Amino acid sequence: MVYNTRSVEEATAYFSQLTTLITKSVESVLHDYAAASRLLPTLECTNSSAVLDTQVIRDAVRVIEGACAQLVASIAPAPHIMANRTLGGVDQACLRVAIKAKIADQLRDGPKSVAELAAGAKVDAGKLGRVLRNLAVKHCFSEVTKDVFANNRLSVCLLSGTNTNALVDFGTDELNTAFVYLPEALTKPEWLGNNGVEQTAYFLAHGQAHFKRYETETWRAERFSRAMIAYTGLQGGTDEIARIYPWPKVSPGTTFCDIGGAVGHVSLALRKMHPHVKVVVQDMASVVEDGHKLWEKEDPHGLAKGDVRLVAINFLENSPVDGCDFYYLKHVLHDWPEADCVTILTNIKKAMIKKKTSKLLIHEFMLHDATQHANHAAAGAILAPPPLLANFGTGAQRRYMMDINMLACYNGAERTLDDFIRIGNAAGLQFSRLWEGGEVTVMEFACA
């Protein structure tokens, strides 16, 4: 066994680098608030609009999270770290209790005692107090005096009707239950090499495939839809592709085809920021029907003029509208195993051939290796400053959590750049470059 150690001088330099990264990142947050003439909200602040959400702050948080976690993992005894991670499900369960008991709603008008909260929720006060105490230790709710709790900047996310409430509700309910069955799903001998949606942890937990379940339990489908709106906000919003790709440089009349684009929120955001771009939104026929209602309200002129088109598609069986300048896939490929991804991309390639200058933009989470790779850096990927893991470690944890989520629910996957290049090559597409933005990455491909 190899025992890797550091001298006191080496350890001092290592820890100094990590703490310097934290300090500089905090300074950039303070500078961003000052530049916006905004006061930095405290933990007790319940006004969500007071919180500044910019790319500068997101970048700073990524470094702070990664550096803090790496610092603790480097100093704390290993059993301490592993015990905390083993008990991580406790927080999921407590959040679920808080949602079901509507604690945030009960505290909307100010602090209340555990006894009052328990009476409102019709639960045992002693047990509820223990749940809230655990959450308050993690800064979700504030214990203002003994056994008296108040909302804070985290707990207001649990208010009923908010999309973040739906995200937490979905995650602590369906997902949390599915994750329990992941070891069984991965070790069933008869499932080895099978990537069907019925050979998943979700199926073992709930007896149905994810979206199949929603056909009868429509309230779950509605909750999931709102949860995905919240998650899109975490990734930078529906206008991210409009912001990070150089659309001002493209010619007027350029056509953007959004495949699997639902009702077209991304295309709508693109049109609002760059009205010289024409759009085609393609999804299932039932979704396209709902899309017409959105566009008739938001861009009736574009719809009437033909600058906006909505066309039904089954992208596993058919090619999209041919001859477009850009084809776009956002969070489509991660739902599918590799063979189906190749089929989807091959169908798009057939449409791209009609216009040799067509480009494909794949907008997905991109997993980075923890080691430095020169080819990734040359392609435009952002690597973390040393001594952080090259992929920012815990600072980018949601990408890797989402990968396990896709595995548990659909036998899908989040992928590395090498994975996307391999799948693209199999469909006759060649990688050009990428743009990093928020949590997700835009990768550009052309016909090989």
N, C-alpha and C positions, 0 to 999 in steps of 0.2 A: 504494500500500500504506500502511495506517495503522500507525504504530508506537506502541503504548500503553506508556507508561513511568510510573514513580512517582518522586517526589522522595525524597531520603533520609528526610525526615520522614514522608512517607506510607508508605514501605516499613517504617520502624520501627514505625509504628502497626499496619500489616497483620500483620507477623510477630509483634508483641507479642500481638495478638488470638489468633493461632493457638496460640502457645506457652502463653498463659493458659488457653485451652480444654483443652489437654493437661494442664497442671498441675492444674486444677480437677477434671478427670475422674479423674486418678490419685488425688487426694485423696478423691474419693467412693468409689473402690474400697477404699482403705485404711480408710475409715470403715465401710464395709460389713463388712469382715473383723473390725474391732474390735467392731462391734455384735453380731456373731455369736460373739465370743470365739474367733476362729480365727486361726491364724498364716498369713501369706501364703506359699504354697509357692514354692520357688525353681525355676529352670529344671531343676535336677537331680532334682526330686521325681518319683517314679514311682508315687505313691499317688494315683490319680485321684479318690478320695473326699475328698482334702484340698483340692481345688479348689472354691471356692464359685461357684455358678452361679445368680445372681439377676438379676432384671430391671434392678436398679440397675447391676450390673456389665456387663450386655449393653449398656445405654444408654451407659455410660462407654466401653466398647470401640468402639462405633460412632463416637463423637466422636473418640477417640484415633486410630483408623485413618484416618478422613477427614481430620483435621487434619495428621497426620504425612505422609500421601501428598500433600496439597495443599502443605505446606511444602517437601517435597523437590522436587515438580514446579515450584514457584515459584523455587527457588534453583539447582538443578542444571542444567548444560547440557542442552539438549533431546536431543542425540544420546545422552547418557548414559542418560536415561530410556528412550528408544526402543530402544536396544540391549538393555537389561535386559529389556524386555517382549518383544522379539523372541526372546530366549533362554529365555523362561519355560517352554517345553516340556522343557527339560533337567531341571527339578525333577520333572515328571511321570514322565519316564523313570527317574530315579533312585529315586523312590518305588516304582515298579513292580519295579525290581530288588530293593529291600529286602524287598518282600512276597514275591516268588518265592523269594528266598534265605532267607526266614524269619529275618532278622537280629534283629528284636525278640525273637522266641522264643529265639534262641540267647543273647541277653543277659539273659534273664529272671533268672538267678541271679547276675549281676554282670558286670563288664567282661571283654572278651576282645580278643585281638589280631586284627588283620586276617587273619593266617595261620590262626588257629583258626577264625575265621568263614568264611573261604574254604574250608577243608577240610570244614567242616560242610555247606556249600552246594555243594561240588564245583564251584567256580568259580576263576578266576585271581585270586590274592591282590592283585597289583598293580592290576588293573583294578577290583576290588571296593573297594580302599582309596580310589581316586579318586572313586568314586561316594559312598562314605560321607563323605568329606571335604567334598564339595559339600553334602550334606544337613546335616552338622554346622555348616557356615557359616550355614545357615538355621535353626539351633537344633533340628533333628530329629536326635537322637542327640548325644551329647557325646564329643568326643575328649579323654579324661582325661590321656593322655600320648601321645607320638608313636605313631601307628598302633595305638592301643588305644582301643576305643570302649565306651560304656555307654549304656543307655537313659536317657531323660529324660522330662519331662512330655508332650512331643509324640510321641516314638517309641513309647511304650506304646500309643498308639492303633493301632499296626500289629500288635499281638499277634493271633495267629490266634484265630478264634472270636468276636472282638468285632465289633459292628455297624459301628464306624467303620472297621475293617479292610476290611469288605465294601464300604463307601462308597468308600474310597480305591482298592480293587482294581477296582471297577466303573468309577470315573471315569478311572483311568489306563489302563484296558484299552479297553472299548467306546466310551466317550465321547471319549477322547483321539484314538482312530483316526478316529471320525466327524468330529470338528472339522477334521481335515486336509482333508476333502472339502467343507467348507462353501463355499469360493469356487466350486468347480466346480458344486455344486448350485444356487447362486444365479445362475450365469451361463449355464446350459444354456438356449438359446433355446426349446426345445420344452417346457420346464417353466415358462415364464413364466405366472403366474396359476394354476398348478396347485398345490393344497395337499394332495395325497394323501400317505399315509405311505410310498408307494414313490417319491415325488419328493423325497427327503430326502438329506442328507449321510450319515445312518446307513445308508440303503439302498445308497448308492454304496460305502460302506466295507465293509459286511458281506454284501451280496447279498440281504438279507431285511429286512422291516420289523421294528422293535424287538420287539414282543410276539409276532409271528409266529415269530421265531427261538426264543423261549422255549418254544414248544410241543414242540420236539424236544430242545433243550438245557436240560433242566430244572434243571441245576446253576446255570445263569445266572439263571434265574427265582428260585431260592432266594437267590442272592447279591443280586439286585436287591431282593428283599423285605427282607432284613436291612439293606441300604444305605438304604432308605427309612425304616426304623425309626430309624436313626442321624440321618437328615436331619430327621425329625420332631422329634427331641430338640433339634436346633440351632434349630428354629423356636419352641421353647417347650413341646413335648410334646403328648401327646394331650389333656391337660386344659386346653389354652389357652382354648378356647371356653367352658369351664365357669368359668374365672377372670375373663375380661375382659367378658363380657356380663352384664347385671344380672338374673340368674336368680332371686335372692331376691325380686324384685318381682313375678314372675309367679305366677299362681294355681295351687294344687294341682291336679293332673290335666292340666296343660298338656302338649300332645303335641308332641314334637320328632321330625321325620322326617329321617333322615340318608340322603341320596340318593347312591349310589356310595360308601357308607360301609364297604365291605369287610366284615369280620366284626363290626365295631362297636366298636372300641377307643375312639373319641371319645365315642360314646354311653354306653359303660360308665363312662368317666371322669366324664361329666356326671351320670349316675345316682348315682355314689358321692358326689359333692359336693352334689348337689341331688336327693335321692330323691323329691321331690314331682313331678318331671318324668317323664312317660311317654315312651317312645321307640319309634320304628319305624325299623328299619335295612333299607335296600333296596339290593340289588346283584344281580349275576348269580346265577342259580340255584345254580351250583356253589359260589359263595362263600357264599351264604346257608346252605348245608348245613354248611359249616365253622363258620359263625357260631353255629349252634345248639350246637355242642360247647363253644364259648367261654362262651356265656351259661348253659348248664346247669351249668357249673363255677363261674362268677363271680356269677350272679344268678338261681339257679333259682326263687326265690320270685317275682321280678318276671316271669319267663317264664311260670310257672304261673298267676299272677294275671291275666295279660294286659296288664300294665304295660310289657312288652317284647314287641315283635313283630318278626319277620324275614320280609320279603316280597320275592320276586324281582321284578326290573324290568329292562327294556331302556329306558333313559331317552331314547334317540333315537326310540323308537317309541311308548312308552306314558307315561301320566301316573302320578305317584306316588299313594299312598294319599290320598284326598281328605279335606278337613275338618280337617287338622292345624293347630295354632297356629303352628308354625315349620317351615319347610323349610330344609334346610341342605346346602350343597355345599362340600366342602373339596378343593381341588386337583383339581377335575374340569374346569372350563372351560379351564384352560391346556393341556389335552391336545388341544383341538379348535379348528379354524378357526372364524371368526366365524359363518358360516352355520349350522354345527352347534350352536354355542352358543345361537343364537337359537331353534333347534328345541328344545333341552333346556329352556330357560327358558319357552318357550311351553307345553310339556307341563306344567311345574310350575304356570304361571299357571292352567291349566285346573283343577288340583286346588285352588288357592287360592281360586278364585271361589266354591267351595262354602261358604266361611267368610270373609266379607268382611274380617275382622280379621287374617287370616293374614299372616305375614311371611316373607320369604325372606332367609336369611343366606348371603352368599357369602364364603367364607374362602379368600383367595388372596394371593399376592404382589401388591402394588400398586406399580407404577412411578410415581415422582414426577418431574416435570420438574425440571431443575436451576435453574430460575428461580422466583422467588416468585410464587405465585398466591393471591390473596385467597380465591377460592372454595374452594380446597382447604383452606386454613386454617379457614375457616368450617365446613367439613364435618367437622372434627375431626382432620384429618391433622396429624401432628407435623412441623414444619419445623425444619431445622437452625439453630443459632445462627450469625450472621454472624461471620467472613467465609467460613464453609464454604459449599459449594454447598448449595442449599436441600434437596436430597435426600440430604445427608450424603456425597455422592461415594463414595470408596472404602470408607467406613464402611458403605455399603449395597450393596456390590458384588455379593453373592451373588444379589440380586434380578435384576440385569441379566445376570449370568452364566447364571442359570436361564432367562432369556428366550432367550438364544442356544442353550442346551441344548434347550429345547422346539422351537425352530426347526430345529435340526440333526436331532433324532430323530423329530419327529411333524408338522412344519409347524404346531405349536401356538404359543402365545404367552403371555407374561405381559403384563398390560395396565395402562394408566393408569386413574384414576378416570373420566375422560371416556370412555374405551373401554367400561368397565363400564356407565356410564349410557346410552351409545348402544345397546349390546346389550340392556340391560334395557328401554329404551323401545321397541325393535323388537318385544319380546315382550309389551308391554303392562304393564310394571312401572315403578314410579317410585322413584327413590333417596330414602332418608330421611336416613341419617347413617352414620358409620363409627366403628369402634373400632380403634385401633392396639394391637398386642400382639406382642412379639417381632419376628420378621422379616415376619410376615404380617398381613393386615388383614381385619377383619370388616366387610362392607358390608351394610346393611339395606335391603331393597326391600319395597314394598307394591304391591298392585294399583293401577294408574293409574285 
